[in-house]
Amino acid sequence: MFTVYKKQVEWGGRELTIETGRIARQADGAVTVTYGDTVVMAAVCFAKEQKEGMDFFPLTVNYQEKFYAAGRIPGGFFKREGRPTEKETLTCRLIDRPVRPLFPKQFKNETQVTVTVLSSDGVNDPDIPAMVASSAALTLSGAPFMGPIAAARVGYMDGKYVLNPTNEQREHSELDLVVAGTNEGVLMVESEASQLSEEVMLDAVMFGHDESKKVIDAIIELAEVAAKPGFEMPEVEDTSDLESKLEKKFGKAIRDAYGITEKQERVSTLGDIRTQAIEEFGGEEGENADKVKGVIKSLESSVLRKDVLKSKKRIDGRTPVDVRPILSEVDVLPRAHGSALFTRGETQALVVATLGTGRDEQIIDAIEGEYKDRFMLHYNFPPYSVGECGRVGFTSRREIGHGRLARRAIERLLPTAEDFPYTMRVVSEITESNGSSSMATVCGTSLSLMAAGVPLAKPIAGIAMGLVKEDKDYVVLSDIMGDEDHLGDMDFKVAGTEDGLTALQMDIKITSITKEIMQEALAQAKDGRLHILEKMNKALAESREEISEFAPQMKSFQIDKEKIRDVIGSGGKIIRELIEQTGCTIDIEDDGTVSVASNDREALQDCIQRIEDIVAEPEVGKIYDGTVVSTVDFGAFVKFMPNQEGLLHISEIAPVRLGQVTDVLKEGDEIAVKVVDFERGKVRLSIKEIPQDGVVAERLEEVIASGGTSSNGDGDKKGNRDRGDRKGGRGKPRRRSA
């Protein structure tokens, strides 16, 4: 019934299987990729005709993780998968970015890639199989896709590169890098690292790219037997005559417009030129307007690129290596725990850090299981930042992607939960944008966290690098503006400290770039990064020793796991009383970690002291304040610690022999007691040598003065009471132990 085609590759110590022909046969291309016990399916469909008026490539990538893939049922009220998680959104972008540049510019037919995780083994992250499956499905679909591509993950452990490390290995790796590309070269890089050198990072990129070529070869072999006929592209209309006329009429005006350094004025001038071009060459009823728009756009790109290559001067007059003017400020918001305003040219980020307790951690329900996140970084890109009106109220894929990039740059330099028990949330509001707002977010996040008193290992800065390449001639640009990103060939974001790199993200708009270009870009980025760090240090060079007075004061400490029940109490009674009486929040982990937080330092210390008193063990020879809980014939039981009672034997009450305990002590009396013995939870107390106050002291004086006799009503002296209770002088002694 099925005609199944399959290719298998030994890859990273595991078998990768690419299969087609069994599932989703009505799609233009459908592939299932298996890696370990992780199974991912990709299905591709594309419209055979272009919608009228379409002036962009409508490619949509949807990646979905099904909970059944891991044998789990979704949490929450609705027991089905809902809106995409951050992980799903980021994987969509991971697939889209290397795929999009490989479609012809004239292809504007709607194209959809749907990727579904069918099985997850918890060992191999589904994102790499998803990228391979998407590439294979596109290659088999007949769409005009100039692939295939492949992707690989690279780790770095003990000075060696690891291909496709498992999820467990990734936790101990100094590097988590994903590289995608064709046989020709690299198209995309996404990574986070622990302050690694440029050389280590570059070699990791090349290692991953070389290892992925065997997967590309397997896809090509599969396509030779299973691919559908290629889509016939319509003939490209000859617009050379129109290009010549527009160049002659508007070439100088466009060149002059790109000499305007102020963005809004430049945008307005270019808009006027486009309007004039459409009016003159768009036809009486505007039937050629789209064609004119396309040619003008190409003309703008050509003017900018040729001028940069020829003169090595950029739109705003900078050389290729210059960074725009920088202004760094901290404490711009009076009540925020930490705030920074980072401005670089016409790009500005207002970044605010907030500290919280363990209760503020984000709970994430993923197919791998539920876990908590103590660091959140949210990036917002409102339309006013580019001087436009637009929709507000939802988080775009771009915002999620830029926020995650900034998080990758920062995360590995954050203190551990043991050293700094706070939950941290950073929000970056992009208030102005003209290129590289994600890297402005990295700089602002570093400053705001340090201002909040978070002990970052090092200040972190980021810079975006660009590229203009024509044949063998190219120029690498530092700190690119929006137009240079839009009309250039590369967007290469580099973040790190003075000691090394913490994150890379690279997207290529041409078919590939060489190792030499990447090497030059990394070297140039290092100089730019160090320059930016120098400017940032003028505002704040290291983390403050004290957190903000408006942040919750917090302390974590360890108690014996066996004492957790004592702090919580029966039905939570003790911990509720502590919270009500001190106003603190208290979190206790299963391992005995106690976190106490409060906005009042005195209340915090009071709460900590109370908990320490509850879990404290009695010390032999130490004197405690206690309360008589009950009396018996052979002594008294005294509560001298929150959860500890001891036996004060009748022989340890006075320096004379007592007839009755109640001659000196009564229930509710407050006394000072000394611990004389402590073994296996049983405590023996004494007050014979301890001065007492109040009525207890008076009773002791009376008993001592009378020689220790008892007035029990029958005239007998009960001198043997310290040996136990012999009621009526008969029967066996009855003893109560502590």
Secondary structure, DSSP 8 states (H G I E B T S, - for coil): ----EEEEEEETTEEEEEEESSS-TTSSEEEEEEETTEEEEEEEEE-SS--TT--S--EEEEEEE-GGGGT----SSS-S--S--HHHHHHHHHHHHHHGGGS-TT----EEEEEEEEE--SSS-THHHHHHHHHHHHHHHTS------EEEEEEEETTEEEES--HHHHHH-SEEEEEEE-SS-EEEEEEEEEEE-HHHHHHHHHHHHHHHHHHHHHHHHHHHHH-------------HHHHHHHHHHHHHHHHHHTT--SHHHHHHHHHHHHHHHHHHHS-TTSTTHHHHHHHHHHHHHHHHHHHHHHH---TTS--TT----EEEEE--SSSSSEEEEEEETTEEEEEEEEEE-GGGSEEEEETTEEEEESEEEEEE--GGGGT-----SS--HHHHHHHHHHHHHHHTTS--TTT---EEEEEEEEEE-SS-HHHHHHHHHHHHHHHTT---SS--EEEEEEEEEETTEEEEEES--HHHHHHSSEEEEEEE-SS-EEEEEEEESSS-B-HHHHHHHHHHHHHHHHHHHHHHHTT-SS--SS--TTS-EEEEEE--GGGHHHHH-GGGHHHHHHHHHH--EEEE-TTSEEEEEES-HHHHHHHHHHHHHHH----TT-EEEEEEEEEETTEEEEEEETTEEEEEEGGGT-SS--S-GGGT--TT-EEEEEEEEEETTEEEEE-TTS---HHHHHHHHHHHHTTT----SS----TTGGG-B-GGG-S--B----
